[in-house]
Amino acid sequence: MPAAGVLATTLRGLLAAFALSLLAAAHAEDTAVPQPALDPSAALRTSQAAIGRTIGDFTLLDREGRPVRLADYRGKPLLVNFIYTGCFQVCPTSTRALAEALQAMRGSFDASQFNVVSIGFNQPADSPQSMKAFALQQRITAPNWDFLSPRAASVASLTRDFGFEYRPTQAGFDHLLQVSIVDAEGRLVAQVYGDDFSADRLGEPLRLLLRKQPLPPQLGLAELVERVRLLCSVYDPATGTYRVSYALAIEIAGGITFAVAMLWFFALEWRARRRARRARHAVSMPRPPAVPTAH
């Protein structure tokens, strides 16, 4: 696909995701019963309790709208993370951090040995088109990395299987930043937390799984709390509380700025192409015969 076509697809997807996120947030604020804030200790307990669970065979849609079963990924280790495409800060950052960690692991692992799946939990905003645009924006081209959209009706049971909890807020969503590691039999064997993934934190569990060796026990709950970051909130160990670090206004401003910049780019691209077409047309038109002059 030409660069302009890729950028057009990216812009359309991002604008759609941005608009749907705003509409969903406005609707939730007007109609939904207020929900308690996400409790980090409870969310971590839920996440840790999912270790050892066999993930159900859910059917999702890939970036082209084709159905994909989670069972299709069995036979190899699988890394799974949850994102929402309306996020302009932490989800892109954590996705790029995951991509960098996988890039650093290329010397030890081949892409054919494992798979990666990013799942959009904010339905219907995280549509296949939005997930495709998000992947393009983050420049994710790895052949073993898929971006999937579940049916809205299956989000609750899907996230429950992975021990993933989230709460809507005025700034988006609070949720654990986690990568779930699933073995070749479809059993969740480890959770890796945070928004900065090192190659060792992901590579060591993968190496043990590929060698069919048991994974070491994970850290205790108290140690994990200090390492976990929540979207829209940051844990401050000095006070034992979470402070808001991202506001809805910042996300809206970022989204609008990005959209305007992209529209300006496409306007310049359109003008350049129009001028090129006119120049080609002028060259291809036959010149009128010269009129002889009288002497």
C-alpha positions, -999 to 999 in steps of 0.1 A, spaced: 0 0 0 14 35 -9 25 56 20 -4 80 15 -29 51 17 -13 38 49 -15 73 65 -51 77 53 -60 44 69 -42 54 101 -60 87 103 -94 73 96 -90 46 123 -76 70 149 -103 96 143 -129 69 145 -114 55 178 -111 90 192 -147 99 184 -161 66 197 -141 69 229 -155 104 235 -190 93 228 -187 62 250 -172 83 278 -200 109 275 -227 82 275 -211 64 304 -209 96 324 -246 103 318 -261 69 322 -238 45 341 -239 39 378 -207 53 393 -182 26 399 -156 24 427 -120 32 418 -98 3 408 -82 -10 439 -46 -20 431 -43 -47 457 -76 -63 446 -67 -60 409 -33 -77 416 -49 -105 435 -73 -111 406 -45 -110 382 -24 -134 402 -53 -158 408 -56 -163 370 -22 -180 369 -27 -216 362 -61 -210 345 -67 -224 310 -79 -196 287 -113 -202 270 -115 -206 233 -129 -171 224 -134 -159 189 -122 -124 180 -117 -104 149 -83 -95 134 -73 -62 118 -90 -72 86 -123 -82 103 -116 -120 100 -126 -143 128 -97 -157 149 -99 -183 177 -76 -181 206 -72 -218 204 -55 -213 170 -25 -199 189 -20 -231 209 11 -251 201 34 -221 209 39 -197 238 17 -166 236 21 -131 250 -12 -112 256 -18 -76 266 -49 -55 267 -51 -20 253 -76 6 243 -70 26 212 -84 59 226 -54 62 248 -28 87 236 -2 82 263 3 50 283 -10 23 259 12 35 230 42 38 253 37 3 268 31 -11 233 64 4 220 82 -8 251 69 -43 244 80 -40 208 115 -29 218 118 -58 242 108 -83 215 133 -66 191 160 -72 217 150 -108 220 155 -115 183 190 -128 189 177 -155 212 143 -163 197 128 -166 163 94 -150 155 82 -185 145 87 -198 181 60 -177 198 31 -153 191 19 -120 205 -16 -107 208 -29 -72 217 -66 -72 225 -88 -40 225 -111 -42 255 -130 -9 249 -158 -20 226 -171 -9 202 -144 18 199 -116 -8 195 -129 -21 162 -107 -40 137 -102 -7 118 -91 11 150 -68 -17 160 -52 -17 125 -47 21 127 -32 17 162 -7 -10 150 3 12 120 8 42 143 31 22 165 48 7 135 41 -29 146 49 -51 116 61 -83 133 46 -113 115 38 -130 148 20 -101 164 -18 -97 160 -42 -70 171 -77 -84 179 -111 -71 187 -135 -92 208 -173 -90 207 -186 -66 233 -206 -94 249 -175 -115 255 -152 -88 269 -162 -95 305 -156 -132 304 -124 -128 283 -108 -103 307 -119 -125 336 -100 -154 322 -68 -133 320 -73 -118 354 -75 -83 338 -95 -57 356 -103 -21 345 -125 8 355 -138 37 334 -127 71 345 -131 107 332 -96 104 317 -101 70 300 -96 38 320 -77 26 351 -62 -8 345 -32 -29 353 -5 -28 327 3 -65 323 15 -90 298 0 -124 303 22 -153 293 3 -184 280 19 -217 274 15 -240 243 -15 -257 260 -34 -225 265 -27 -222 302 -18 -188 317 16 -193 335 29 -159 344 20 -122 345 46 -95 338 37 -60 351 46 -24 343 51 -2 312 88 -9 307 95 -44 297 131 -57 296 141 -85 273 150 -107 304 115 -103 321 98 -116 290 126 -137 275 134 -159 306 98 -172 309 97 -178 271 130 -196 273 118 -219 301 85 -226 283 103 -236 251 126 -259 271 95 -273 288 109 -263 322 89 -249 352 87 -212 358 100 -198 391 74 -183 415 65 -147 411 70 -119 436 47 -114 465 17 -91 464 34 -63 484 65 -62 461 43 -63 430 22 -33 441 54 -11 441 60 -21 404 26 -18 390 15 13 371 -22 21 364 -33 39 333 -43 75 342 -29 70 377 6 65 391 13 47 424 33 68 449 50 44 474 59 73 497 23 81 504 7 48 495 -18 65 472 -24 69 435 -21 104 420 -38 114 387 -12 121 360 -32 122 328 -64 142 323 -91 139 297 -84 174 285 -48 164 277 -59 134 257 -85 154 238 -59 181 230 -34 155 219 -60 138 197 -71 171 181 -35 182 176 -26 149 159 -57 150 137 -51 186 126 -15 178 118 -25 147 97 -52 167 79 -26 194 71 -2 168 58 -29 153 35 -38 188 22 -2 194 12 0 159 -3 -32 166 -23 -19 199 -36 14 183 -46 -3 155 -65 -27 179 -82 2 200 -94 20 169 -107 -11 158 -126 -15 193 -142 22 192 -152 19 158 -168 -13 169 -186 4 200 -199 33 180 -212 11 154 -229 -11 180 -248 -1 186 -284 13 220 -291 -5 242 -317 13 245 -350 34 276 -354 19 304 -374 42 315 -402 52 352 -401 52 374 -431 86 388 -442 
